Amino acid sequence: MAAFSYLALTPQGKQSKGVLEGDSTRQIRQQLREQQLTPLEVKPLVNDNTATPAKRLSRSPKLSVADLAMLTRQLATLVQASLPLEEALNTVAKQSERAKVRGIILSVRSKVLEGHNLASSMAEFPNAFPALFRATIAAGEHAGHLDLVLNKLADYCENSYASRQKAMLALLYPILLFIMAVAIVAGLMAFVVPDVVEVFVGQGQALPALTSGLIACSNFVVDYGLFMLVALIAAIIAFKAALNNAGFRLWVDKQLLHLPLLGRLTRGGNCARYASTLSILTTSGVPLVEAMQIAAQVMANSFLKQRVVAAAQQVREGGSLHRALEQCGYFPPMMVHMIASGELSGELDTMLGRVAEHQQKELDNLIATLVGFFEPAMLLFMGCAVLLIVVAILQPIFDLNTLI
């Protein structure tokens, strides 16, 4: 049996979407007619095996981090309870309230019923189940410890989702504060300052240098503000389009690693993600070289990813892990020393887990420090800008009172 998505009409004329299991589209249409539905479109959810890998990747539906974490935890719980895999997948599909998630799970189940293992069945949906996910499950199936591996994957997905949510919530207030500060200053310069200063200009009074400079800035905002906003949006769109070029993206990512604050944040985030992924792969029984290559794919920085792939090649040729990472030049010394200690003691798996925890704590502390610094900096910027505008407006008034 396979999973099919359908679009049908109810007796009231409303459209209905969903997912059903069957042997063919004809059987699905018959099931819909038995449910008093008029089928409009029925198509299989499993990718076409004759398509090229690039086309299969582009057609594959995606799962959010939250959906992946939830279904992994549910599947781990059911498999650990000794429920057969196909029944566990069917139960998880029934538990899902989203048609897309339910369709993906049912498609995976149909492949399992055909005799494929879970990892190869998930390979039909490379966007939904990343390489890390599939490689870890393949190692668990090979070792006969699928329940333990699924629990580790569930922990990994839940921690990744929690870290992402924590970072987004931490950055939400500073970003809103920055937008409000810029909007207030721009509003004062465009609407308030011209009306107030016009009084002094009409009287022919000589204006102080600070007030004259404020008027010049205000005129610039009024005359060219909209143009600057459009130019900024166009520049952002052009920059994002240029990032599609591999050479330009590589150059940008390399420069990003050397910036004062963003560089440290970028290195910390990528190293933490790499250490966590490498830890779960090696603990699940994936060979070290293969684990390094898979873990490199989860890194967002293309230049650092390139260096890590080169490090994997050094390990393949007989080099040690800590020496290969040290030669990359971007991994923290503490991380390299801890990995070296794990290699010497023969407990690399355990030490990689500690490294992952240590790097995640370092990243969380760095984000908390930057956010804690950003909030008062934005308040100080807004206060100084408003103070400067007020002083520039009041100074001609004080001069006028002195003359009187």
C-alpha positions as CSV (number, residue, x, y, z in Angstrom):
1,M,0.0,0.0,0.0
2,A,1.0,3.6,-0.6
3,A,0.0,7.0,0.6
4,F,-2.0,9.4,-1.6
5,S,-3.0,13.0,-1.2
6,Y,-6.4,13.9,-2.5
7,L,-8.5,16.9,-3.2
8,A,-12.3,16.3,-3.3
9,L,-15.7,18.0,-3.1
10,T,-18.1,17.4,-0.3
11,P,-21.9,17.1,-1.0
12,Q,-22.2,20.7,0.1
13,G,-19.7,21.8,-2.6
14,K,-16.8,22.5,-0.3
15,Q,-13.2,21.4,-1.0
16,S,-11.7,18.7,1.2
17,K,-8.0,17.7,1.4
18,G,-6.4,14.8,3.1
19,V,-4.3,11.6,2.9
20,L,-5.4,8.0,2.3
21,E,-3.7,4.7,1.9
22,G,-4.3,2.4,-1.0
23,D,-2.9,0.3,-3.8
24,S,-3.7,2.7,-6.6
25,T,-5.3,6.0,-7.4
26,R,-8.3,4.2,-8.6
27,Q,-8.8,2.6,-5.2
28,I,-8.4,5.9,-3.5
29,R,-11.1,7.4,-5.8
30,Q,-13.4,4.6,-4.9
31,Q,-12.8,5.1,-1.2
32,L,-13.6,8.8,-1.7
33,R,-16.9,8.0,-3.5
34,E,-17.8,5.6,-0.7
35,Q,-17.4,8.6,1.7
36,Q,-19.8,10.7,-0.4
37,L,-16.9,12.8,-1.8
38,T,-16.3,13.7,-5.4
39,P,-12.6,13.2,-6.2
40,L,-10.9,16.1,-8.1
41,E,-7.2,15.2,-7.7
42,V,-5.4,12.1,-6.4
43,K,-1.6,11.8,-6.5
44,P,1.0,9.6,-4.7
45,L,3.2,11.2,-2.0
46,V,6.3,9.1,-2.6
47,N,8.8,10.7,-4.9
48,D,9.3,9.3,-8.4
49,N,12.3,6.9,-8.3
50,T,13.1,7.7,-11.9
51,A,13.7,11.4,-11.2
52,T,17.1,12.8,-10.7
53,P,18.4,13.4,-7.2
54,A,18.2,17.2,-7.7
55,K,14.5,17.0,-8.8
56,R,13.7,14.6,-5.9
57,L,15.3,17.1,-3.5
58,S,13.3,20.0,-4.9
59,R,10.0,18.1,-4.8
60,S,10.5,16.7,-1.4
61,P,8.2,18.3,1.3
62,K,9.8,19.9,4.3
63,L,9.2,19.4,8.0
64,S,9.7,22.1,10.6
65,V,12.0,21.5,13.5
66,A,9.0,21.3,15.9
67,D,7.2,18.7,13.7
68,L,10.3,16.6,13.4
69,A,11.0,16.7,17.2
70,M,7.4,15.7,18.0
71,L,7.1,12.8,15.6
72,T,10.6,11.5,16.6
73,R,9.6,11.5,20.3
74,Q,6.4,9.8,19.6
75,L,8.0,7.2,17.3
76,A,10.8,6.6,19.9
77,T,8.2,6.0,22.7
78,L,6.2,3.5,20.6
79,V,9.3,1.6,19.4
80,Q,10.6,1.4,22.9
81,A,7.3,0.0,24.0
82,S,8.0,-3.0,21.6
83,L,5.4,-1.9,19.0
84,P,6.1,-3.1,15.5
85,L,7.6,-0.4,13.4
86,E,4.8,-0.2,10.8
87,E,2.2,0.0,13.6
88,A,4.2,2.7,15.3
89,L,4.4,4.7,12.1
90,N,0.6,4.3,11.6
91,T,-0.1,5.4,15.1
92,V,2.1,8.5,14.8
93,A,0.4,9.3,11.5
94,K,-3.0,9.2,13.2
95,Q,-1.8,11.4,16.0
96,S,-0.7,14.1,13.6
97,E,-3.2,16.9,13.0
98,R,-1.4,18.2,9.9
99,A,-2.1,16.5,6.6
100,K,1.4,17.1,5.2
101,V,3.1,15.4,8.2
102,R,0.6,12.6,8.2
103,G,1.2,12.0,4.4
104,I,4.9,11.9,4.9
105,I,4.7,9.3,7.7
106,L,2.2,7.2,5.8
107,S,4.5,7.2,2.8
108,V,7.4,6.1,4.9
109,R,5.2,3.4,6.3
110,S,4.3,2.1,2.9
111,K,8.0,1.8,2.0
112,V,8.6,-0.1,5.2
113,L,5.7,-2.5,4.4
114,E,7.4,-3.1,1.0
115,G,10.4,-4.5,2.9
116,H,12.7,-1.4,3.0
117,N,14.4,-0.4,6.3
118,L,13.4,2.9,8.0
119,A,16.4,4.9,6.9
120,S,16.0,4.1,3.2
121,S,12.3,4.8,3.5
122,M,13.0,8.2,4.9
123,A,15.5,8.9,2.1
124,E,12.4,9.4,-0.1
125,F,12.0,12.7,1.7
126,P,15.5,14.3,2.0
127,N,14.1,17.7,3.0
128,A,11.9,16.3,5.7
129,F,14.6,13.9,7.2
130,P,18.1,15.4,7.0
131,A,21.2,13.3,6.3
132,L,22.1,13.4,10.1
133,F,18.7,11.9,10.9
134,R,18.9,9.1,8.3
135,A,22.5,8.1,9.0
136,T,21.8,7.9,12.7
137,I,18.7,5.7,12.2
138,A,20.6,3.5,9.7
139,A,23.3,3.0,12.3
140,G,20.7,2.1,15.0
141,E,19.0,-0.4,12.7
142,H,22.3,-2.0,11.9
143,A,23.2,-2.3,15.5
144,G,19.8,-3.4,16.6
145,H,19.2,-0.5,18.9
146,L,16.7,1.6,17.0
147,D,14.8,2.6,20.2
148,L,17.9,4.0,21.9
149,V,18.9,5.9,18.7
150,L,15.4,7.3,18.3
151,N,15.5,8.6,21.8
152,K,18.8,10.3,21.2
153,L,17.5,11.8,18.0
154,A,14.4,13.0,19.9
155,D,16.5,14.7,22.5
156,Y,18.7,16.3,19.8
157,C,15.7,17.6,17.9
158,E,14.0,18.9,21.0
159,N,17.2,20.6,22.2
160,S,17.7,22.2,18.8
161,Y,14.1,23.5,18.7
162,A,14.4,24.8,22.3
163,S,17.7,26.6,21.5
164,R,16.2,28.1,18.4
165,Q,13.2,29.3,20.2
166,K,15.3,30.7,23.1
167,A,17.5,32.6,20.7
168,M,14.5,34.1,18.8
169,L,12.7,35.1,22.0
170,A,16.0,36.7,23.3
171,L,16.5,38.7,20.1
172,L,12.8,39.7,19.7
173,Y,12.9,42.6,22.3
174,P,16.2,44.1,21.2
175,I,15.1,44.0,17.5
176,L,11.8,45.7,18.3
177,L,13.6,48.3,20.4
178,F,16.0,49.0,17.6
179,I,13.2,49.4,15.1
180,M,11.3,51.7,17.5
181,A,14.4,53.8,18.1
182,V,15.1,54.3,14.4
183,A,11.4,55.0,13.7
184,I,11.2,57.6,16.5
185,V,14.3,59.5,15.5
186,A,13.3,59.4,11.8
187,G,9.8,60.7,12.7
188,L,11.3,63.6,14.7
189,M,13.7,64.5,11.9
190,A,11.0,64.3,9.2
191,F,7.9,65.9,10.9
192,V,8.8,67.6,14.2
193,V,12.1,69.4,13.6
194,P,11.1,71.2,10.3
195,D,8.0,72.8,11.9
196,V,9.7,73.9,15.0
197,V,12.9,75.3,13.4
198,E,10.8,77.1,10.7
199,V,9.9,79.7,13.3
200,F,13.5,80.7,13.8
201,V,14.3,80.6,10.1
202,G,11.4,82.9,9.4
203,Q,12.7,85.5,11.9
204,G,16.0,85.7,10.2
205,Q,17.8,84.7,13.4
206,A,21.3,83.3,13.1
207,L,21.1,79.6,14.1
208,P,23.8,77.8,16.1
209,A,25.9,75.2,14.3
210,L,24.1,72.3,16.1
211,T,20.7,73.6,14.9
212,S,22.0,74.2,11.4
213,G,23.4,70.6,11.2
214,L,20.1,69.3,12.5
215,I,18.2,71.2,9.9
216,A,20.5,69.8,7.2
217,C,19.9,66.2,8.4
218,S,16.2,66.8,8.6
219,N,16.1,68.1,5.0
220,F,18.1,65.1,3.9
221,V,15.6,62.7,5.6
222,V,12.6,64.5,4.1
223,D,14.1,64.8,0.5
224,Y,15.9,61.4,0.3
225,G,14.4,59.3,3.1
226,L,12.1,57.3,0.8
227,F,14.8,56.9,-1.8
228,M,17.2,55.6,0.8
229,L,14.7,53.1,2.1
230,V,14.0,51.8,-1.4
231,A,17.8,51.6,-2.1
232,L,18.3,49.7,1.2
233,I,15.6,47.2,0.3
234,A,17.1,46.8,-3.2
235,A,20.6,46.3,-1.8
236,I,19.4,43.6,0.6
237,I,17.6,41.8,-2.2
238,A,20.6,42.0,-4.5
239,F,22.9,40.8,-1.7
240,K,20.7,37.8,-1.0
241,A,20.7,37.0,-4.8
242,A,24.5,37.3,-4.9
243,L,24.8,34.8,-2.1
244,N,23.5,32.1,-4.5
245,N,26.9,32.4,-6.1
246,A,29.1,29.8,-4.4
247,G,32.3,31.9,-4.8
248,F,30.7,35.0,-3.4
249,R,29.0,33.1,-0.6
250,L,32.4,31.5,0.4
251,W,34.1,34.9,0.5
252,V,31.3,36.5,2.6
253,D,31.3,33.5,5.1
254,K,35.1,33.8,5.4
255,Q,35.0,37.5,6.2
256,L,32.1,36.9,8.6
257,L,34.4,34.7,10.7
258,H,36.8,37.5,11.3
259,L,34.4,40.2,12.4
260,P,34.8,41.3,16.1
261,L,31.4,40.2,17.5
262,L,29.6,38.5,14.7
263,G,32.7,36.4,14.0
264,R,32.7,35.0,17.5
265,L,29.0,34.3,17.4
266,T,29.3,32.6,14.0
267,R,32.2,30.4,15.1
268,G,30.4,29.6,18.4
269,G,27.1,28.6,16.7
270,N,28.7,26.5,14.0
271,C,31.1,24.8,16.4
272,A,28.3,24.0,18.8
273,R,26.1,22.5,16.0
274,Y,29.1,20.5,14.7
275,A,30.1,19.1,18.1
276,S,26.5,18.1,18.9
277,T,25.9,16.4,15.6
278,L,29.2,14.6,15.7
279,S,28.5,13.4,19.2
280,I,25.1,11.9,18.4
281,L,26.5,10.2,15.2
282,T,29.5,8.6,16.8
283,T,27.6,7.5,19.8
284,S,25.1,5.8,17.5
285,G,27.8,3.8,15.8
286,V,28.4,5.9,12.7
287,P,32.1,5.7,11.6
288,L,34.1,8.8,12.5
289,V,35.0,9.9,9.0
290,E,31.4,9.5,7.8
291,A,30.1,11.2,10.9
292,M,32.5,14.2,10.2
293,Q,31.2,14.5,6.6
294,I,27.6,14.4,7.7
295,A,28.2,16.8,10.6
296,A,29.8,19.3,8.2
297,Q,26.6,19.5,6.3
298,V,24.7,21.0,9.3
299,M,27.1,24.0,9.5
300,A,25.7,27.2,8.1
301,N,29.0,28.8,7.3
302,S,30.2,27.5,3.9
303,F,33.9,28.4,4.4
304,L,34.0,26.6,7.8
305,K,32.2,23.7,6.2
306,Q,34.9,23.5,3.5
307,R,37.6,23.4,6.2
308,V,35.8,20.6,8.1
309,V,35.4,18.5,5.0
310,A,39.2,18.9,4.5
311,A,39.7,17.8,8.1
312,A,37.6,14.7,7.5
313,Q,39.9,13.8,4.6
314,Q,42.9,14.1,7.0
315,V,41.3,11.7,9.4
316,R,40.5,9.3,6.6
317,E,44.3,9.3,5.7
318,G,45.2,8.4,9.3
319,G,45.3,11.7,11.2
320,S,43.8,12.3,14.6
321,L,40.6,14.2,15.0
322,H,41.9,16.8,17.3
323,R,44.9,17.6,15.1
324,A,42.7,17.9,12.0
325,L,40.3,20.3,13.8
326,E,43.2,22.3,15.2
327,Q,44.6,22.8,11.7
328,C,41.2,24.3,10.7
329,G,42.1,27.3,12.9
330,Y,38.5,28.1,13.9
331,F,37.7,25.7,16.6
332,P,38.1,26.8,20.3
333,P,41.3,25.5,22.0
334,M,39.2,24.0,24.8
335,M,37.2,22.0,22.4
336,V,40.4,20.7,20.7
337,H,42.0,19.8,24.0
338,M,38.9,17.9,25.3
339,I,38.7,15.9,22.0
340,A,42.5,15.1,22.3
341,S,41.9,13.9,25.9
342,G,39.0,11.7,24.6
343,E,41.2,10.2,21.9
344,L,44.0,9.4,24.3
345,S,41.7,7.8,26.9
346,G,39.7,5.8,24.3
347,E,36.5,7.5,25.3
348,L,36.0,9.8,22.3
349,D,32.2,9.3,22.3
350,T,31.8,10.3,25.9
351,M,34.1,13.3,25.5
352,L,32.3,14.5,22.3
353,G,29.1,14.6,24.4
354,R,30.8,16.8,27.0
355,V,32.2,19.0,24.2
356,A,28.7,19.4,22.8
357,E,27.3,20.5,26.1
358,H,30.2,22.8,26.8
359,Q,29.9,24.5,23.4
360,Q,26.2,24.9,23.7
361,K,26.6,26.5,27.1
362,E,29.3,28.8,25.7
363,L,27.0,29.8,22.9
364,D,24.0,30.5,25.2
365,N,26.2,32.6,27.5
366,L,27.5,34.6,24.5
367,I,24.0,35.2,23.2
368,A,22.8,36.3,26.6
369,T,25.8,38.7,27.0
370,L,25.2,40.2,23.5
371,V,21.5,40.6,24.1
372,G,22.2,42.1,27.6
373,F,24.6,44.6,26.0
374,F,22.3,45.4,23.1
375,E,19.3,46.5,25.1
376,P,21.0,49.3,27.1
377,A,22.9,50.3,24.0
378,M,19.6,50.9,22.1
379,L,18.2,52.8,25.0
380,L,21.3,54.9,25.2
381,F,21.2,55.5,21.4
382,M,17.5,56.6,21.5
383,G,18.1,58.8,24.6
384,C,21.2,60.5,23.1
385,A,19.4,61.1,19.7
386,V,16.3,62.6,21.4
387,L,18.5,64.7,23.7
388,L,20.5,66.0,20.7
389,I,17.3,67.0,18.9
390,V,15.9,68.7,22.0
391,V,19.1,70.7,22.6
392,A,19.3,71.7,19.0
393,I,15.8,73.1,19.2
394,L,16.1,74.8,22.6
395,Q,19.5,76.5,21.9
396,P,18.0,79.1,19.5
397,I,15.3,79.7,22.1
398,F,17.9,80.4,24.8
399,D,19.8,82.7,22.4
400,L,16.6,84.6,21.6
401,N,15.8,85.1,25.3
402,T,19.4,86.4,25.8
403,L,18.9,89.0,23.0
404,I,15.6,90.2,24.5
